[in-house]
Amino acid sequence: MATSDFALFMGQLLRRPHQVVALAPSSRFLCAEMVAEIDPNAGPVIELGAGTGNITQAILDRGVAPQNLHSIEMNPDFCARLRTRFAGLNVYQMSAGDVGTLPVEGAQAVVSGLPLLSMPIDLQRAILSGTFQRVKPGGSYVQFTYGPKPPVARPVREDLQLAWRVSRKIWWNMPPARVYRFTQRAAGACAI
Ligand SMILES: C[S@@+](CC[C@H](N)C(=O)[O-])C[C@H]1O[C@@H](n2cnc3c(N)ncnc32)[C@H](O)[C@@H]1O
């Protein structure tokens, strides 16, 4: 990550702490875990809360073409940086709550850098239900969290019938984090 990207991130953290909600951009170790199951041949990828683009870069490094990556970010300064940093990337300056309206069919995954736990439950519900309108069957919602519990509220998990897998703890991140992969259970599968 360039020094100027780090400075931009810290400046926006001071100006908009309730939107950024992180002490620093995600480390390369956390980014690697977030994108570990991305397959460049498995369809488009949607990213939420792209910030200055650390996870964006990791998705592209998996071999995903910029035209197949759709990054949502509500902060206009971050959007401007993403557009100059990544030629050909689809950047949408909008709320992640509207992810269901994106012109993308059959995404393999939605990869989220959002501060989901600090969001109201109605916004969480809009993000998760929109996600599962845009991913193909078996597609996943990938989210990191710093806390000990799943980052999606229980009522949302239950309403959308979500199952999950969780990674080991990524210590080389500030603060340390885990990555959750949520999928929708097929009808008749076991409850959480
Ligand atoms: C914790 S930062 C993560 C930045 C980057 N993905 C990373 O991991 O380093 C959270 C990002 O989510 C964005 N964000 C917060 N709420 C959002 C919303 N409702 N819709 C879209 N982006 C949002 C913030 O502007 C910020 O860039």
Ligand as a Chemical Component Dictionary entry (heavy atoms), coordinates in Angstrom:
data_LIG
# 
_chem_comp.id                   LIG 
_chem_comp.type                 NON-POLYMER 
_chem_comp.pdbx_formal_charge   0 
_chem_comp.three_letter_code    LIG 
# 
loop_
_chem_comp_atom.comp_id 
_chem_comp_atom.atom_id 
_chem_comp_atom.alt_atom_id 
_chem_comp_atom.type_symbol 
_chem_comp_atom.charge 
_chem_comp_atom.model_Cartn_x 
_chem_comp_atom.model_Cartn_y 
_chem_comp_atom.model_Cartn_z 
_chem_comp_atom.pdbx_ordinal 
LIG C1  C1  C 0  -12.988 -0.881 7.831 1  
LIG S1  S1  S 1  -12.935 0.090  6.328 2  
LIG C2  C2  C 0  -12.327 -1.165 5.230 3  
LIG C3  C3  C 0  -11.541 -0.629 4.064 4  
LIG C4  C4  C 0  -10.826 -1.702 3.214 5  
LIG N1  N1  N 0  -11.758 -2.615 2.576 6  
LIG C5  C5  C 0  -9.859  -2.501 4.059 7  
LIG O1  O1  O 0  -10.206 -3.646 4.425 8  
LIG O2  O2  O -1 -8.791  -1.998 4.371 9  
LIG C6  C6  C 0  -14.677 0.175  5.998 10 
LIG C7  C7  C 0  -15.069 0.809  4.666 11 
LIG O3  O3  O 0  -16.479 0.671  4.481 12 
LIG C8  C8  C 0  -17.008 1.888  3.963 13 
LIG N2  N2  N 0  -18.436 1.929  4.316 14 
LIG C9  C9  C 0  -18.971 2.058  5.555 15 
LIG N3  N3  N 0  -20.305 2.002  5.501 16 
LIG C10 C10 C 0  -20.631 1.796  4.194 17 
LIG C11 C11 C 0  -21.867 1.626  3.485 18 
LIG N4  N4  N 0  -23.054 1.653  4.128 19 
LIG N5  N5  N 0  -21.837 1.434  2.156 20 
LIG C12 C12 C 0  -20.644 1.417  1.480 21 
LIG N6  N6  N 0  -19.442 1.570  2.092 22 
LIG C13 C13 C 0  -19.432 1.764  3.432 23 
LIG C14 C14 C 0  -16.164 2.968  4.610 24 
LIG O4  O4  O 0  -16.218 4.181  3.891 25 
LIG C15 C15 C 0  -14.784 2.306  4.596 26 
LIG O5  O5  O 0  -14.109 2.573  3.394 27 
# 
loop_
_chem_comp_bond.comp_id 
_chem_comp_bond.atom_id_1 
_chem_comp_bond.atom_id_2 
_chem_comp_bond.value_order 
_chem_comp_bond.pdbx_ordinal 
LIG C1  S1  SING 1  
LIG S1  C2  SING 2  
LIG S1  C6  SING 3  
LIG C2  C3  SING 4  
LIG C3  C4  SING 5  
LIG C4  N1  SING 6  
LIG C4  C5  SING 7  
LIG C5  O1  DOUB 8  
LIG C5  O2  SING 9  
LIG C6  C7  SING 10 
LIG C7  O3  SING 11 
LIG C7  C15 SING 12 
LIG O3  C8  SING 13 
LIG C8  N2  SING 14 
LIG C8  C14 SING 15 
LIG N2  C9  SING 16 
LIG N2  C13 SING 17 
LIG C9  N3  DOUB 18 
LIG N3  C10 SING 19 
LIG C10 C11 SING 20 
LIG C10 C13 DOUB 21 
LIG C11 N4  SING 22 
LIG C11 N5  DOUB 23 
LIG N5  C12 SING 24 
LIG C12 N6  DOUB 25 
LIG N6  C13 SING 26 
LIG C14 O4  SING 27 
LIG C14 C15 SING 28 
LIG C15 O5  SING 29 
# 
